[in-house]
């Protein structure tokens, strides 16, 4: 990531709840590992909310990170909740058919 023109993703904890992440920037092959690590770091002990309103771009590697977190949480009886997906994220969920798979609010 520190090279010119490289993708950038900012991951923040929203409010005081450590199980609510806010994302802004691009989720692609360069940044998806950071997202996956942040989601894995939260563990599967409760629902996780991810605010996607600041996501400018997301590709299949970003989808893979979200699907993996969704699967792990589901295996433990919890949900990955995708909050306020940006237009880019909503469009990708729609064309991939994942808009019916994820819990979107």
C-alpha atoms as one frame of an Amber mdcrd trajectory, in Angstrom:
protein
   0.000   0.000   0.000   2.319   3.025   0.316   3.114   3.291  -3.416   1.708
   6.044  -5.648  -1.653   5.157  -7.145  -2.142   2.286  -4.708  -5.570   1.535
  -3.287  -6.376   2.791   0.163  -8.893   1.511   2.681  -9.554   3.076   6.060
 -11.056   0.781   8.708 -12.375   2.419  11.871 -14.368   1.340  14.880 -17.665
   3.238  14.808 -18.774   4.703  18.121 -17.941   2.847  21.290 -18.963  -0.535
  19.941 -15.932  -2.538  18.821 -18.136  -4.823  16.722 -19.130  -2.029  14.329
 -16.586  -1.140  11.637 -16.699   1.775   9.240 -14.983   1.430   5.878 -13.958
   4.113   3.430 -11.948   3.883   0.243 -11.358   0.937  -2.060 -11.720  -2.748
  -1.242  -9.660  -4.675  -3.775  -6.875  -7.254  -3.981  -4.501  -4.894  -2.144
  -6.819  -3.912   0.709  -9.111  -6.953   1.125  -6.532  -8.745   3.321  -6.683
  -5.800   5.751 -10.480  -6.041   5.839 -10.356  -9.820   6.317  -7.876  -9.433
   9.191 -10.023  -6.757  10.867 -13.120  -8.939  10.615 -11.292 -12.048  11.843
  -9.894 -10.023  14.739 -13.411  -9.329  15.991 -14.093 -13.040  16.385 -17.414
 -14.848  15.943 -18.865 -14.173  19.406 -21.569 -11.678  18.335 -23.080  -9.908
  15.332 -20.753  -7.593  13.410 -21.951  -4.442  11.620 -19.912  -2.995   8.758
 -20.743   0.491   7.462 -20.050   0.540   3.726 -21.259   4.079   3.025 -17.712
   5.315   2.371 -16.682   2.526   0.002 -15.823   3.980  -3.411 -14.932   0.645
  -5.052 -15.209  -3.038  -4.194 -14.182  -6.043  -6.287 -14.397  -9.813  -5.955
 -11.603  -9.957  -3.363 -13.620  -7.611  -1.165 -16.688  -9.781  -1.677 -14.635
 -12.822  -0.691 -13.640 -11.178   2.621 -17.268 -10.299   3.393 -18.600 -13.731
   2.388 -15.974 -15.424   4.554 -16.903 -13.299   7.587 -20.601 -13.900   6.913
 -19.994 -17.661   6.795 -17.914 -17.794   9.979 -20.365 -15.652  11.923 -23.295
 -17.732  10.640 -21.618 -20.944  11.794 -21.623 -19.444  15.301 -25.214 -18.226
  15.174 -24.398 -14.583  14.433 -24.743 -12.206  11.498 -22.628  -9.897   9.408
 -24.777  -6.798   8.977 -23.844  -4.523   6.076 -24.963  -0.979   6.831 -25.652
   1.740   4.234 -23.806   0.177   1.306 -22.483   2.784  -1.097 -23.727   2.843
  -4.666 -20.628   0.904  -5.790 -21.125  -1.769  -3.136 -24.878  -2.030  -3.741
 -24.336  -2.445  -7.464 -21.785  -5.231  -6.993 -24.037  -7.045  -4.501 -26.898
  -6.762  -6.979 -25.045  -8.031 -10.074 -23.422 -10.863  -8.096 -26.735 -11.908
  -6.522 -25.328 -11.343  -3.043 -27.919  -8.713  -2.219 -30.152 -11.652  -1.237
 -27.334 -13.389   0.664 -26.157 -10.583   2.951 -28.150  -8.861   5.667 -28.290
  -5.288   4.297 -29.678  -2.316   6.235
